[in-house]
Amino acid sequence: MRTADTLLCVAATALCLVAGPAFAFDGSVTDSHAMPRPPEVASLPPQTGSGDAGLRPPADIPNVPAKEHLSAAQAFRSGARWLKKGDTHKAVTSLEYAAENGHPLAQWKLGRMYAMGDGVAHNDLKAFKYFESIVNHHAGDDPNTRQAPFVANAFVALGRYYLEGIPHSEVKRDPEMARRMFAYAASYFRDPNAQYDLARLYFNGVGAPFDRRTAARWFRLSARKGKCQAQAMLGAMLFYGDHVPRQAARGLMWLTLAKDAAKDSPVSDRSWIDRLYLSTMNEASEDDRALAGIYLKRWLEHRRD
């Protein structure tokens, strides 16, 4: 499978991410965070039709004469318009044309649709293939571009598929490959979802060494970007001193932020975050709660600046 071949050459980079961007638990940076090299993709088949004029659309793309040239970008915009109008069939026709001609956002949108069964029949293998194409062709994209979050999301999606595998397909359970996917997106693209998923692997010792301190570092990076699940996990680790120096008040601060941020999250996440918040608040001393309030005020003031 091309994805596995693509990431073998980044294995050394992924392994060195165990050290992570080190932070002291008072928030100070303790060493530099070097940008990792993207995977080498020169051996992969070249991407086709990335917006070139010369592409001919299939006859059933709506509102496009059969002989008219259409770029992948134009087809993507057509698909987006049909989605907005609620015509999924016409949207998928346009998006598939764009995706087949190398448009990464069309590939990502179709991957999401098939993964969620949104307007199409649920099909994890089709979703996997679309995400795989993005990873194989765009791993080295500039992480500051507008499409970089979608590339990072494709890495995360593949990582989650590798964690479980896809039944009755060639995609088998491979936690080590999942870790490589998360590690690259977490470091190169600095994606908070990848950082959280990578932290969970180290926290549980699945696909990665059991290393709670490394988990805490990745939780912290994700938490600072507002990922409520990471805020809750980091807060609990600090409150209880779980393989990190105990800082109960700072842990309460993170748990308070998590509880507030989880209001728009699925019920399953809100439930465990709320329980963890209430449990720690009941166990905390008056001094810890008061100091947590000071930390929270400083955090919010800093975020507004």
ABEGO torsion letter per residue (X at the ends): XAAAAAAAAAAAAAAAAAAEBBBBAAGBBABBBBBBBBBBAAABBBBBGBGBBGBBBBAABBGBBAABBBBAAAAAAAAAAAAAAGBAAAAAAAAAAAAAAGBAAAAAAAAAAAAAGBGBBBBAAAAAAAAAAAAAAAAABBAABAAAAAAAAAAAAAAAAAAAEBBGBABBBBAAAAAAAAAAAAAAAGBAAAAAAAAAAAAAGBGBBBBAAAAAAAAAAAAAAGBAAAAAAAAAAAAAGBGBBBBAAAAAAAAAAAAAAAAABBAAAAAAAAAAAAAAAAABBAAAAAAAAAAAAAAAAAAAX
